[in-house]
Amino acid sequence: MAGPKLAVRPPKSPGAASSKGGSSRAASPKASKSGSRPATPASPKTKSKTPGAKSPKSKGSPKGKPKAKALADPEASEPAASPEAEWPTGEGTSRSALEGPLRHSASPDSLAGDLASLNLLSSRGSFGSVINVLRHGSDKEREDAAGVLLKAAFNEDNQTAIAEAGGIQPLVELCRSGTTGQKHNSAGALSVLSRNDDNSVAIAKLGGIAPLVALIATGTPFQKELAAGTLVNMAFDDAVAAAIAQSGGLAPLLALAREGTAGQQVRAAAALRNLAYTESIAADIAAHGVEPLVHLTLNGSSAAKEQAAGALGNLALDSRNRSAIQRAGGIAALTALVQNGNTGQRAVADAALKILAHADEVACVVVKG
């Protein structure tokens, strides 16, 4: 998870500069779509960035195994020490983390409005009735139905089943024009559903980008965080990333990186990191200003520092952006992270510094779960 891309010849070791000259655009990490930290790949392969090539992501990776574009050894990332430092997908990375802010309303004693009955249907893998309530129920019933789909989506098989049953479209509609509770639960459902590669593209095709961007700009604190987490996943696809940028998604993400809560900042930084992998988008991000990412590299949470450093590395792939990063204090911030950060932070910051300093080509390793 888009235009022409220049070919990249891999150097002798990932993260090192090629001995040959040239101006080929280097490859850089994208944040993972999985809720877990990157695992050691069974068979990593070098990504050749050829014109028309698709984003390097593997379909149907095993549960719990991430898909990512990585500069450094995936083993370099340390386990998360706290919920705040978990991998930035949606609201936290687990079922329990999302159930906390779930909004449930009192509902009539009908089958359509009974939350227990809806949960029972979803546990049996039957989502038609739940989605029917999502489309035609009362406000309270629709809010509850979106919450049921959110919880069910943590099962990977259910992510596909919900999409095939037509669940994405009404969730997008609730994100656009629903009540506060409906927007909250539907944004949460989309953040988990978007972990599936096909679903993240489907959300964009069904008009999901604009309402998600709107939530990032004007939603409640949890809505902003959930919507930004969804864009982390959606930006893994190059074409969708371009559509996010064209829909005005960069400015609110940078604002969230600058002024948001810890959870909002890590997800905004991860989304910007994935968006910056596309060269034209990287130029647009730099035009808006790299200061929020430099600040997070220095002062953010553990996860935010790593994501912001990755975003700076991606931005630096375009040599025109390097002076802006330097003027904003990016080199000093990345150097401090190399000196004082954890293993994952050091690896990402070191790769970014190499790009800023002299690297013409960097290997892109596709981590295949």
Buried (B, 14 or more C-beta within 10 A) or exposed (E): BBEEBBEBEBBEEBBBBBEEEEEBBBBBBBBBBBBBBBBEBEEBEBBBBEEEBEBBBBEEBEEEBBBBBBBBBBBBBBEBEEBBBBBBBBBBBBBEBBBEBBBBBEBEEEEBBBBEBBBEBBEEEEBEBBBBBBBEBBEBBBBBBBBBBBBBBBBBEBBBBBBEBBBBBBBBBBBBEBBEBBBBBBBBBBBBBBBBBBBBBBBBEBBBBBBBBBBBBEBBEBBBBBBBBBBBBBBBBBBBBBBBBEBBBBBBBBBBBBEBBBBBBBBBBBBBBBBBBBBEBBBBBBEBBBBBBBBBBBEBBBBBBBBBBBBBBBBBBBEEBBEBBBEBBBBEBBEBBBEEBBEBBBBBBBBBBBBBEEBBBBBBBBBBB
